[in-house]
Amino acid sequence: MKTMPAACAVLALTISSQAFALSTHCHATSEREIAALFTRWNDSLKTGDAQKVVDNYAEKSVLLPTLSDVPRSTPAAKIDYFVHFLEKKPVGDVTWRTIYIGCNSAIDIGLYDFKFGDGSVAKARYTFTYIWDGKNWKIGTHHSSLMPEKN
């Protein structure tokens, strides 16, 4: 387990204490388990079902998506985004990551490539924050942005 930098600890504390009602007991986890949450999310993309993708997100979560300028903070707004995103038949591949684990929260930060059904590729940065809701790991925040062009 990596030590959480102060900024990440503040973010995790904010997520766990303000936005979500979490247990005071810390759920044990590992980097491997947190990395597998991306695989779970990516597998839900492969179903083509926006609701299955959104089921990965906590009720009070925020998605700042790769291919839209509109923040998505409700389940309906997330479904709206994923309906259109899934039409492209995306498959994500993490190319670099680091994971920080806190008490009932974790942060997975990295780079990923999305390959689409038409053969195009989008390279992006991502941050997933996860919260333990007492039963499951859920996405609390998800930010993804295209990589800047190289000069």
C-alpha positions in Angstrom: 0.0 0.0 0.0 1.4 3.4 -1.0 1.3 6.3 1.5 -1.3 8.8 0.5 0.0 12.3 -0.2 -1.6 15.1 1.9 -3.7 16.5 -1.1 -5.1 13.0 -1.7 -5.8 12.4 2.0 -7.8 15.7 2.1 -9.7 14.6 -1.0 -10.4 11.2 0.5 -11.5 12.7 3.8 -13.8 15.2 2.0 -15.3 12.4 0.0 -15.8 10.1 2.9 -17.0 12.6 5.4 -19.1 15.0 3.4 -20.6 13.3 0.3 -21.1 9.8 1.6 -22.3 8.2 4.8 -19.6 5.6 5.4 -18.8 3.3 8.3 -16.2 4.3 10.8 -14.6 0.8 10.3 -12.0 0.7 7.5 -12.7 -1.9 4.9 -9.5 -3.8 4.1 -8.4 -3.6 0.4 -5.4 -3.8 -1.8 -4.0 -2.2 -4.9 -5.0 -5.3 -6.9 -8.6 -5.0 -5.7 -8.7 -1.3 -6.6 -7.2 -1.9 -10.0 -9.8 -4.6 -10.6 -12.5 -1.9 -10.2 -11.3 -0.4 -13.5 -11.7 -3.8 -15.1 -15.2 -4.0 -13.7 -16.1 -0.6 -15.1 -14.4 -1.4 -18.5 -16.3 -4.7 -18.7 -19.6 -2.8 -18.1 -18.7 -0.6 -21.1 -18.4 -3.7 -23.3 -22.0 -4.7 -22.5 -23.2 -1.6 -24.4 -25.7 -0.9 -21.6 -25.4 2.6 -20.1 -27.3 1.6 -17.0 -24.8 -1.2 -16.2 -22.0 1.4 -16.5 -23.8 3.8 -14.3 -24.4 1.1 -11.7 -20.6 1.4 -10.9 -21.1 4.9 -9.6 -22.3 6.0 -6.2 -25.6 7.8 -6.1 -23.9 11.1 -5.2 -21.0 10.9 -7.6 -19.6 13.2 -10.3 -18.4 12.3 -13.8 -16.3 14.8 -15.7 -16.2 12.8 -19.0 -13.6 12.6 -21.7 -15.8 13.5 -24.7 -18.2 16.1 -23.2 -17.8 19.5 -21.5 -20.9 18.8 -19.3 -20.4 17.7 -15.7 -22.6 14.7 -14.9 -23.8 14.6 -11.3 -27.0 12.6 -11.5 -27.6 9.0 -12.7 -29.8 10.3 -15.6 -27.0 12.7 -16.7 -24.5 9.9 -16.6 -26.8 7.6 -18.6 -27.2 10.3 -21.2 -23.4 10.5 -21.6 -22.8 6.8 -21.7 -25.6 6.1 -24.2 -23.7 8.2 -26.7 -20.2 7.1 -25.6 -21.2 3.5 -25.9 -22.3 4.0 -29.5 -18.6 4.3 -30.3 -17.9 0.8 -28.8 -15.1 1.9 -26.5 -12.6 -0.5 -24.9 -10.2 1.1 -22.3 -6.7 0.0 -21.6 -4.7 1.5 -18.7 -1.2 2.3 -19.8 0.1 3.8 -16.5 -1.4 4.2 -13.1 -0.8 4.8 -9.4 -3.2 3.8 -6.6 -3.6 5.4 -3.2 -5.6 3.7 -0.5 -7.3 5.3 2.5 -10.0 4.3 5.0 -13.0 3.3 2.9 -11.7 5.3 0.0 -9.1 4.8 -2.8 -7.8 6.8 -5.7 -6.7 5.4 -9.0 -4.9 8.0 -11.2 -3.4 7.3 -14.5 -3.4 7.2 -18.3 -5.6 5.1 -20.5 -6.2 4.6 -24.2 -9.7 4.1 -25.6 -10.0 2.1 -28.8 -13.3 2.5 -30.6 -15.1 0.3 -33.0 -14.1 2.4 -36.0 -10.4 1.8 -35.2 -9.7 5.3 -33.7 -8.0 5.8 -30.4 -8.3 8.5 -27.8 -5.5 8.9 -25.3 -6.6 10.3 -22.0 -5.7 11.0 -18.3 -8.0 9.8 -15.6 -8.8 9.9 -11.9 -11.2 7.5 -10.3 -12.0 8.0 -6.6 -13.7 5.0 -5.0 -15.7 4.8 -1.8 -16.7 1.7 0.2 -20.5 2.0 0.8 -20.6 -0.7 3.3 -21.2 -3.4 0.7 -19.4 -2.5 -2.5 -16.8 -0.2 -3.9 -18.5 2.6 -5.9 -17.0 5.4 -8.1 -17.3 8.7 -6.1 -15.7 10.9 -8.8 -14.4 10.1 -12.2 -12.5 12.7 -14.2 -11.1 12.0 -17.7 -9.6 14.3 -20.2 -7.9 13.9 -23.5 -4.1 14.2 -23.5 -2.8 17.6 -24.6 -1.3 17.7 -28.0 2.5 17.4 -28.1 4.3 20.5 -29.4 
